[in-house]
């Protein structure tokens, strides 16, 4: 097995809310698990060839377990469906060591904004900030109380007084009003589906919030759809010199995989960064949600699971 991979056992599985289960994972051999920091995630090998990312939501000081929350997505491409239907207490799973692309930074004040299952990394952040005695608030937005995972945990937490629940079915969050009342040195962390992220970004921009004080992670991306005017292009591999035509509506990743060229991938939505590939020549048409604007502007790396090309061809470091 890859040295970076770990074997864990599902110690317990709980129904946290409508369509949401949590899984407590413990080391298969009883040794302490690798340390992690708030905002970290792990890759879970749900089945052969099926890898998904899930944020760790337990307190980061814990080394005896990892806890993840999984929403059963009606549009599941296999990952959440398999987790809900096949993974029970006692099951063995292969996972990666934790990685963190969504870390906390030192700040005088923090506000955590969760949309739905996007609560998971923010739970670990709330635990960390609370243990530090930091000034923070957590605003948790869901469709209804029945779809509010980890509600009991939050209500009984030491920081319960700093948590606010907002339900679309009762009284949604008035984000512009919240932003207007914040101190300007507040750092804002937000996680959730694409629509929630876009709403927070637009509201923060309208309020003139400094971009360097905004920290985000997408829970998932909308399914990629062909854009009118997409043209075929070629990708050339440096190692073999072989060229492959990428037609409209088909990803570079799919074409390469079908040709037997292995590119590590996971989410296939431009969210996780697993498939990032160096571009040696040509200009990518970036459609991912992972790279920063500056990284995209450099045009020396792209996500073949969703991005295309602005030029007739791309030379890839493969």
PyMOL commands that set and color helices and strands:
alter all, ss='L'
color gray80, all
select helices_A, chain A and resi 79-86+116-132+145-147+151-155+160-162+175-180+194-206+211-213+252-258+293-298
alter helices_A, ss='H'
color red, helices_A
select strands_A, chain A and resi 5-17+20-27+41-47+50-55+66-71+92-96+109-115+135-142+163-167+186-193+214-220+233-237+243-246+276-281+284-285+301-303+308-309+313-316
alter strands_A, ss='S'
color yellow, strands_A
deselect
rebuild
show_as cartoon
